[in-house]
Amino acid sequence: MRTVALTALAPLAWGSTYAVTTELLPADRPLLTATLRALPAGLVLLAVTRRLPSGSWWWRSAVLGALNIGVFFALLFIAAYRLPGGVAAVLGAIQPLLAAGLAVPLLGERFGRRALLAGTVGVFGVALVVLRATARLDAIGVLAGLAGAGAMAAGTVLTKRWGRPEGVGPLALTGWQLTAGGLVLLPVAALAEGAPPALSGTNLLGYGYLAVANTAVAYWVWFRGIGRLPATSVAFLGLLSPVSAAVIGWAALGQSLNAVQLLGMALALSSTLLGQRPAGRPATAVVAASGTSPNVTTAVAASTPAPTVPAAAPVLAAIREGEARSADLPLGGGPVGPVGRAAG
C-alpha cells in the first residue's frame, strides 16, 4: 500500500493542471504549454542522472515519450482549451478501462468483472463531480480527449511491458520520456502556434510549477509505480486527478461543492480502491535487458553499489543514490504474456 499511496501523489498533483492553465498561463497556447511543461523538465533530469538510452532503448524511449508525454500532453491541452473542464475530465476517466483492455494481450493481466465495475463506477463518479448541465460539446475537443486517454493508456501498459534497462532507475527513464516527448512537441508547437508571446512573471511561475512539481516529480513517481504495480492498478489511480481538481477549485478558486459532487467523489475514490490489485511478494529484482526483445529479461541482484558522487553536490548525490537504489529494486518488465509476469 505504501507504493500505491506514493504513486497516487502523481494524479493528485495533476489535478492542479486545469487551475494553473486557466489562471496563470497565456490563453490559446496549448502546444506551447505542453512543450514548456515537458522539455525543460526532461533536460534537467538528463543533466541530473547523466544517463542516455542505449540500443533498443533509443526507439523505445521515443515511443513511450510520444505516447505518455508528447501526444498525450498536446491532446490534453487541446481538450482543456476546447471543452469545459468537466467534459475533458470525464473523457480522461475512461483511461483505466482502456489500460485494462490493453493489459490483457500485452501483459497477460485479467480483465475481470471487478475491473469493468470499477471503471464504470469511476466514470460515473467523475461525471457527477465535474459535469454541468450547461456543458457543451466540441467535436475536436471530444476526439482529442478520447485520443489522449488512449495514448496514456497505451503508454502506461507499454511502460510496464518494457520495464527499464539494467541498472537504470525511474528518474532516468522519466528524463528520457520527457525529453523525447518535448522534442516531438517543439516543432509542432512552432508550426501551429508560431513564436511564443511575451511571458509575464505569472506565466513563468505557472510554467515553472508545471515543469517541476507537476511533471518532473510527478512522472518520476508515476513511472516508479508502474514498475512495481500492475498496470491496471496504476491506471485506476488516475481517477484521483479530477477529484483533486474539484477540491482545488473549491479551496483555491472559490468554486462550490454540492451533495451530488461529494457523492461523485466518494464513487471515484471507491472505484480507485476497487481497481487496486494486491501485488505478489517480489523475490528478485527484474529489469528489461537493454537491447533485447520485450520478452527477454535479466534478473539483477539487489546489491549493486551506488555510484560515488562528489560531496560538493549533496542534493544531486542524494538523488543519484536514490536512483541507483531504485534501479536495483523489483519492478515490472519481467516475463509478459499469458505465461506470467514479474511480481509487483
Backbone torsions as a table, in degrees:
resi	resn	phi	psi	omega
1	MET	NA	-25.2	179.0
2	ARG	-63.0	-42.3	178.4
3	THR	-65.5	-40.3	177.8
4	VAL	-60.9	-45.8	-178.6
5	ALA	-63.3	-41.8	-180.0
6	LEU	-67.1	-42.2	179.3
7	THR	-64.4	-32.6	-179.8
8	ALA	-64.8	-19.5	178.6
9	LEU	-63.3	-29.0	-179.2
10	ALA	-64.2	-56.8	179.1
11	PRO	-64.8	-28.4	175.1
12	LEU	-63.1	-39.7	176.5
13	ALA	-68.9	-38.2	179.9
14	TRP	-64.8	-21.2	177.1
15	GLY	-61.7	-19.4	179.3
16	SER	-84.0	-7.6	-174.2
17	THR	-59.9	-44.5	-176.5
18	TYR	-63.9	-44.5	-179.7
19	ALA	-63.6	-43.8	180.0
20	VAL	-64.9	-41.5	-178.9
21	THR	-62.3	-44.8	-175.3
22	THR	-79.5	-27.8	-173.6
23	GLU	-98.6	-29.0	-170.4
24	LEU	-117.9	-16.6	-171.8
25	LEU	-106.6	156.3	177.7
26	PRO	-64.5	148.1	-176.1
27	ALA	-76.7	153.0	171.9
28	ASP	59.3	37.1	175.9
29	ARG	-131.7	56.6	-175.1
30	PRO	-63.8	-39.1	-177.2
31	LEU	-74.0	-36.4	174.5
32	LEU	-62.3	-43.8	179.0
33	THR	-61.5	-44.0	179.1
34	ALA	-62.3	-41.7	-178.8
35	THR	-66.0	-47.4	-178.1
36	LEU	-70.9	-18.8	175.0
37	ARG	-76.4	-35.2	-171.6
38	ALA	-96.2	-53.6	-167.5
39	LEU	-64.2	-49.2	178.8
40	PRO	-59.9	-39.7	179.3
41	ALA	-63.7	-42.0	179.3
42	GLY	-63.7	-43.1	-179.6
43	LEU	-65.1	-37.3	177.4
44	VAL	-64.5	-43.3	179.4
45	LEU	-65.9	-35.5	175.2
46	LEU	-62.7	-40.3	179.2
47	ALA	-67.4	-36.8	-178.9
48	VAL	-71.2	-46.1	-175.2
49	THR	-83.4	-26.5	-178.9
50	ARG	54.0	42.6	176.8
51	ARG	-128.4	134.4	175.1
52	LEU	-116.8	155.0	176.9
53	PRO	-64.1	161.8	175.2
54	SER	-142.7	153.6	177.3
55	GLY	59.3	-133.7	-177.1
56	SER	-67.5	-13.8	-178.4
57	TRP	-74.1	-10.9	171.7
58	TRP	-66.1	-50.1	-178.8
59	TRP	-76.7	-32.0	176.5
60	ARG	-63.8	-42.9	178.2
61	SER	-62.8	-37.5	178.3
62	ALA	-64.8	-42.8	179.2
63	VAL	-65.0	-49.0	-179.2
64	LEU	-65.0	-39.8	178.6
65	GLY	-63.7	-38.1	178.2
66	ALA	-66.5	-46.4	-176.4
67	LEU	-70.8	-51.6	-174.7
68	ASN	-76.1	-27.7	-172.1
69	ILE	-121.4	-66.7	-171.3
70	GLY	-59.5	-61.4	-179.0
71	VAL	-66.0	-45.0	-176.6
72	PHE	-63.0	-47.4	-178.9
73	PHE	-61.1	-45.4	-178.2
74	ALA	-60.4	-48.1	-179.0
75	LEU	-67.5	-35.7	178.4
76	LEU	-59.7	-47.8	-176.8
77	PHE	-75.0	-31.6	174.2
78	ILE	-61.9	-45.5	178.1
79	ALA	-63.6	-40.2	-177.8
80	ALA	-66.1	-35.2	-179.7
81	TYR	-80.0	-28.0	-173.4
82	ARG	-99.3	-13.8	-177.4
83	LEU	-123.6	153.9	167.5
84	PRO	-58.4	146.1	-176.0
85	GLY	-54.1	-34.8	-179.3
86	GLY	-64.6	-42.6	-179.4
87	VAL	-65.1	-44.2	179.1
88	ALA	-60.3	-39.2	-178.9
89	ALA	-67.8	-39.5	179.5
90	VAL	-65.0	-41.4	177.6
91	LEU	-62.2	-40.9	178.3
92	GLY	-67.1	-24.1	-176.9
93	ALA	-70.8	-11.3	177.2
94	ILE	-80.5	-6.5	-177.2
95	GLN	-56.7	-41.5	177.8
96	PRO	-59.0	-38.9	178.5
97	LEU	-66.1	-40.2	177.8
98	LEU	-64.8	-42.9	179.5
99	ALA	-64.5	-40.7	179.1
100	ALA	-62.7	-38.8	178.1
101	GLY	-67.0	-42.0	179.4
102	LEU	-69.3	-29.5	-178.3
103	ALA	-68.9	-18.2	179.3
104	VAL	-67.5	-56.0	-179.6
105	PRO	-77.2	-29.7	-173.3
106	LEU	-90.0	-29.3	-176.7
107	LEU	-120.8	-11.4	-176.8
108	GLY	76.4	12.8	176.5
109	GLU	-75.2	149.7	-179.0
110	ARG	-83.7	140.5	173.0
111	PHE	-105.5	87.4	-174.8
112	GLY	-94.1	-177.1	-180.0
113	ARG	-65.8	-30.0	-179.7
114	ARG	-65.4	-41.3	178.5
115	ALA	-65.3	-41.3	179.0
116	LEU	-64.4	-43.8	179.3
117	LEU	-64.1	-45.5	-178.7
118	ALA	-62.5	-42.7	-179.5
119	GLY	-65.7	-41.5	179.7
120	THR	-66.0	-44.6	178.4
121	VAL	-63.6	-38.0	-179.9
122	GLY	-62.9	-46.1	179.0
123	VAL	-62.8	-42.7	178.9
124	PHE	-63.7	-42.4	179.2
125	GLY	-63.8	-44.4	178.3
126	VAL	-62.2	-39.4	178.6
127	ALA	-60.6	-41.4	178.5
128	LEU	-64.9	-33.1	-177.8
129	VAL	-72.3	-42.6	-164.6
130	VAL	-115.6	-20.5	-175.5
131	LEU	-76.8	145.3	175.6
132	ARG	-122.5	153.2	-179.1
133	ALA	-63.3	-25.3	-177.5
134	THR	-89.1	1.4	-177.4
135	ALA	-62.9	131.9	178.7
136	ARG	-112.7	148.0	-177.0
137	LEU	-99.0	141.7	174.5
138	ASP	-120.7	125.8	-171.9
139	ALA	-58.9	-45.0	-179.5
140	ILE	-65.4	-40.5	179.2
141	GLY	-64.1	-40.9	179.2
142	VAL	-64.5	-45.6	178.6
143	LEU	-62.2	-40.2	178.7
144	ALA	-63.9	-41.9	179.5
145	GLY	-63.6	-43.7	179.8
146	LEU	-67.3	-44.4	179.9
147	ALA	-65.4	-36.6	177.3
148	GLY	-63.6	-41.9	177.0
149	ALA	-62.5	-39.8	178.4
150	GLY	-65.7	-40.7	178.7
151	ALA	-63.1	-44.2	-180.0
152	MET	-66.2	-39.1	178.1
153	ALA	-63.0	-45.8	179.1
154	ALA	-64.1	-40.6	178.8
155	GLY	-64.5	-39.7	178.8
156	THR	-62.6	-45.8	-177.6
157	VAL	-68.8	-41.8	178.9
158	LEU	-68.3	-34.4	175.2
159	THR	-61.0	-40.4	176.9
160	LYS	-67.9	-41.6	-176.8
161	ARG	-65.0	-44.2	-175.1
162	TRP	-84.7	-19.9	179.4
163	GLY	64.5	-137.9	178.0
164	ARG	-137.7	154.9	175.2
165	PRO	-64.4	156.5	178.4
166	GLU	-56.2	129.5	176.4
167	GLY	80.4	5.8	-178.5
168	VAL	-108.6	130.4	-179.9
169	GLY	-92.1	173.9	-176.9
170	PRO	-66.0	-26.5	180.0
171	LEU	-66.0	-43.9	178.1
172	ALA	-64.8	-43.3	178.8
173	LEU	-60.6	-38.5	177.3
174	THR	-63.5	-43.3	178.8
175	GLY	-61.7	-41.2	178.6
176	TRP	-60.7	-46.1	-175.6
177	GLN	-70.4	-41.3	179.2
178	LEU	-64.3	-40.7	179.1
179	THR	-66.3	-46.6	179.1
180	ALA	-60.7	-45.4	179.2
181	GLY	-64.3	-40.1	178.1
182	GLY	-64.3	-38.6	178.1
183	LEU	-68.4	-30.9	173.8
184	VAL	-66.6	-39.7	-176.0
185	LEU	-75.8	-31.6	-170.6
186	LEU	-56.9	-55.0	-179.4
187	PRO	-67.4	-33.2	179.1
188	VAL	-64.4	-43.9	178.8
189	ALA	-64.0	-40.6	-179.0
190	ALA	-65.0	-41.6	-178.7
191	LEU	-72.9	-39.7	-173.9
192	ALA	-82.1	-34.0	-172.4
193	GLU	-117.5	-7.8	178.5
194	GLY	75.7	-162.8	-178.1
195	ALA	-66.5	144.0	179.4
196	PRO	-67.0	150.9	178.1
197	PRO	-75.0	169.3	173.1
198	ALA	-64.7	130.5	-175.1
199	LEU	-99.7	134.5	176.5
200	SER	-84.2	172.0	176.3
201	GLY	-61.0	-36.1	177.8
202	THR	-65.1	-42.1	177.2
203	ASN	-60.3	-45.8	-178.7
204	LEU	-63.5	-37.6	176.9
205	LEU	-62.9	-43.5	179.6
206	GLY	-64.6	-45.2	178.5
207	TYR	-65.1	-37.8	178.5
208	GLY	-62.5	-43.4	178.4
209	TYR	-63.4	-45.6	-179.2
210	LEU	-61.8	-40.2	-176.5
211	ALA	-70.6	-40.3	-173.1
212	VAL	-88.6	-72.4	-173.6
213	ALA	-70.7	-44.3	-172.2
214	ASN	-79.3	-17.3	-174.9
215	THR	-124.5	-65.6	-175.4
216	ALA	-59.5	-52.6	-178.3
217	VAL	-71.3	-45.6	-175.6
218	ALA	-64.3	-42.9	-179.5
219	TYR	-72.6	-29.9	173.3
220	TRP	-58.7	-49.2	178.9
221	VAL	-62.8	-40.2	-177.0
222	TRP	-64.8	-49.3	-178.8
223	PHE	-68.5	-31.8	173.7
224	ARG	-61.7	-42.5	179.2
225	GLY	-66.3	-39.3	178.3
226	ILE	-59.7	-35.8	179.9
227	GLY	-68.7	-22.2	-172.5
228	ARG	-112.6	-12.3	-176.1
229	LEU	-123.9	159.0	172.3
230	PRO	-58.4	143.0	-176.4
231	ALA	-58.7	-39.2	179.8
232	THR	-63.7	-40.3	179.1
233	SER	-61.6	-43.3	179.3
234	VAL	-64.1	-43.3	-178.4
235	ALA	-58.9	-38.1	-179.5
236	PHE	-67.5	-23.6	176.5
237	LEU	-64.7	-22.8	178.3
238	GLY	-61.5	-19.7	177.6
239	LEU	-66.1	-16.1	178.2
240	LEU	-71.2	-20.8	-175.7
241	SER	-63.1	-51.4	178.1
242	PRO	-65.9	-30.1	175.4
243	VAL	-64.9	-45.0	176.9
244	SER	-60.6	-41.2	-179.9
245	ALA	-61.7	-40.2	-180.0
246	ALA	-66.5	-41.3	178.9
247	VAL	-65.7	-41.6	178.1
248	ILE	-64.5	-40.7	177.1
249	GLY	-60.7	-38.3	178.3
250	TRP	-70.4	-44.8	-174.1
251	ALA	-78.2	-38.2	-172.1
252	ALA	-104.8	-26.5	-174.5
253	LEU	-111.4	2.0	177.2
254	GLY	74.1	19.4	178.4
255	GLN	-78.2	153.3	-175.7
256	SER	-90.2	156.0	172.9
257	LEU	-126.9	120.9	-179.9
258	ASN	-105.1	-177.8	-176.3
259	ALA	-64.3	-36.4	179.8
260	VAL	-65.0	-42.2	178.9
261	GLN	-65.1	-39.9	177.9
262	LEU	-63.7	-38.2	175.3
263	LEU	-63.3	-42.5	177.9
264	GLY	-61.0	-39.9	176.8
265	MET	-61.1	-43.8	179.6
266	ALA	-61.5	-40.9	179.1
267	LEU	-67.3	-42.0	179.3
268	ALA	-63.8	-41.9	178.2
269	LEU	-66.2	-40.3	177.3
270	SER	-63.0	-39.6	178.0
271	SER	-63.9	-40.5	178.6
272	THR	-60.7	-44.8	179.1
273	LEU	-67.3	-40.4	-179.8
274	LEU	-65.0	-30.2	-178.7
275	GLY	-79.3	-5.8	179.4
276	GLN	-82.0	137.9	178.4
277	ARG	-117.6	131.6	-179.6
278	PRO	-61.9	132.5	179.7
279	ALA	-84.5	145.0	175.3
280	GLY	-72.4	162.2	-178.4
281	ARG	-77.0	121.0	-179.0
282	PRO	-70.2	141.3	178.6
283	ALA	-100.7	-49.9	178.0
284	THR	-131.1	159.5	177.1
285	ALA	-76.6	131.0	-177.4
286	VAL	-125.8	127.7	177.8
287	VAL	-133.1	155.5	178.2
288	ALA	-74.2	127.7	-179.3
289	ALA	-72.0	134.2	-178.7
290	SER	-63.9	134.3	175.9
291	GLY	81.9	6.8	-179.6
292	THR	-104.7	173.5	176.7
293	SER	-74.0	162.2	-177.1
294	PRO	-58.8	-21.6	-175.5
295	ASN	-95.7	3.0	-179.7
296	VAL	-104.7	130.1	-177.9
297	THR	-128.8	160.8	178.6
298	THR	-130.0	124.4	177.1
299	ALA	-82.0	134.0	-177.1
300	VAL	-124.0	127.6	177.4
301	ALA	-67.0	142.1	-176.2
302	ALA	-83.8	51.1	-178.7
303	SER	-131.1	10.3	180.0
304	THR	-67.8	126.5	-177.5
305	PRO	-69.7	148.5	177.7
306	ALA	-73.2	146.3	179.4
307	PRO	-67.6	150.2	178.5
308	THR	-80.3	142.4	-178.3
309	VAL	-130.8	139.6	-179.4
310	PRO	-54.3	140.6	-177.5
311	ALA	-67.6	-14.6	-178.4
312	ALA	-70.1	-12.3	-179.6
313	ALA	-125.4	72.0	-174.8
314	PRO	-62.6	-35.8	-179.2
315	VAL	-67.7	-47.3	177.6
316	LEU	-63.4	-35.4	178.5
317	ALA	-62.4	-43.4	-179.7
318	ALA	-64.4	-41.3	-179.6
319	ILE	-64.9	-45.3	-177.7
320	ARG	-68.6	-34.1	177.0
321	GLU	-65.1	-43.4	177.3
322	GLY	-64.4	-36.3	177.9
323	GLU	-65.2	-42.4	179.4
324	ALA	-63.4	-40.6	178.1
325	ARG	-66.4	-41.2	179.5
326	SER	-62.8	-32.8	-179.3
327	ALA	-65.2	-21.1	-177.7
328	ASP	-106.9	6.2	179.2
329	LEU	-91.4	160.1	179.9
330	PRO	-60.9	139.0	176.7
331	LEU	-153.4	166.1	176.9
332	GLY	-68.9	170.6	-178.2
333	GLY	112.1	9.3	175.7
334	GLY	-84.2	-150.7	-178.3
335	PRO	-55.7	137.6	-179.7
336	VAL	-125.0	173.3	-179.4
337	GLY	91.2	-176.3	-172.9
338	PRO	-69.0	-16.3	-177.1
339	VAL	-72.1	-41.8	179.5
340	GLY	173.2	173.8	178.6
341	ARG	-150.7	160.1	-177.8
342	ALA	-63.7	144.2	178.1
343	ALA	-67.1	140.0	179.2
344	GLY	-75.7	NA	NA
